[in-house]
């Protein structure tokens, strides 16, 4: 805030200096505005990171559910140890 006010107070002097340096008949008026694009970009980056984290957490939860429902490694076909099966051949 103080920087903005300081720049605004010297804008008239800068206008004359720039006009003379560029040899202009009429120098444009100099106006300083606060640049909020960095804060805006940081907010967007924060939101994207949040979505990314939520997506990764959901994918991890889905993978964990899949692992819980998967057949055991010793029995990849998901066969049961049923005594009525024809596995005795």
C-alpha positions in Angstrom: 0.0 0.0 0.0 2.8 2.4 0.9 4.7 1.6 -2.3 1.6 2.2 -4.4 1.1 5.6 -2.7 4.8 6.5 -3.2 4.6 5.7 -6.9 1.4 7.7 -7.3 3.1 10.7 -5.7 6.0 10.6 -8.2 3.9 9.8 -11.3 3.9 13.4 -12.4 7.7 13.7 -12.1 8.2 10.4 -14.0 5.9 11.6 -16.7 8.1 14.6 -17.4 11.3 12.5 -17.2 10.0 9.9 -19.6 8.7 12.6 -22.0 12.1 14.3 -22.1 14.0 11.1 -22.4 11.9 9.9 -25.4 11.7 13.5 -26.8 7.9 13.5 -26.8 5.8 16.6 -27.3 3.2 15.3 -25.0 4.0 12.4 -22.6 1.2 10.0 -21.7 -0.2 10.2 -18.2 1.4 7.5 -15.9 -1.0 5.6 -13.7 0.0 2.8 -11.4 -2.4 0.0 -10.6 -2.0 -2.9 -8.2 -1.3 -6.1 -10.1 -3.5 -8.9 -8.6 -2.6 -11.4 -11.3 0.0 -13.1 -9.1 -2.4 -13.6 -6.2 -5.0 -14.8 -8.7 -2.6 -17.3 -10.3 -1.6 -18.5 -6.8 -5.3 -19.1 -5.9 -5.8 -21.0 -9.2 -2.7 -23.1 -8.5 -4.0 -23.8 -5.0 -7.3 -24.9 -6.3 -5.7 -27.2 -8.9 -3.5 -28.7 -6.3 -6.5 -29.4 -4.1 -8.3 -31.1 -6.9 -5.2 -33.1 -7.8 -4.8 -34.3 -4.2 -8.5 -35.2 -4.0 -8.3 -37.1 -7.3 -5.2 -39.0 -6.1 -6.8 -39.8 -2.8 -9.9 -41.2 -4.5 -7.8 -43.2 -6.9 -5.9 -44.7 -4.0 -9.1 -45.5 -2.2 -10.5 -47.2 -5.3 -7.2 -49.2 -5.8 -7.4 -50.3 -2.1 -11.0 -51.4 -2.6 -10.0 -53.4 -5.7 -7.2 -55.1 -3.8 -9.6 -56.1 -1.1 -11.9 -57.7 -3.6 -9.2 -59.4 -5.7 -8.6 -63.2 -5.5 -5.8 -64.3 -3.3 -2.3 -64.7 -4.8 -2.2 -68.4 -4.1 -5.5 -68.9 -5.9 -5.4 -66.6 -9.0 -8.5 -68.1 -10.6 -10.6 -67.5 -7.6 -11.4 -71.2 -7.2 -12.8 -72.4 -3.9 -11.5 -75.5 -2.0 -14.7 -77.3 -2.6 -14.7 -81.1 -1.9 -17.2 -81.7 -4.8 -14.9 -80.4 -7.5 -13.1 -82.6 -10.0 -9.6 -81.5 -8.9 -8.6 -85.0 -7.7 -7.6 -86.3 -11.2 
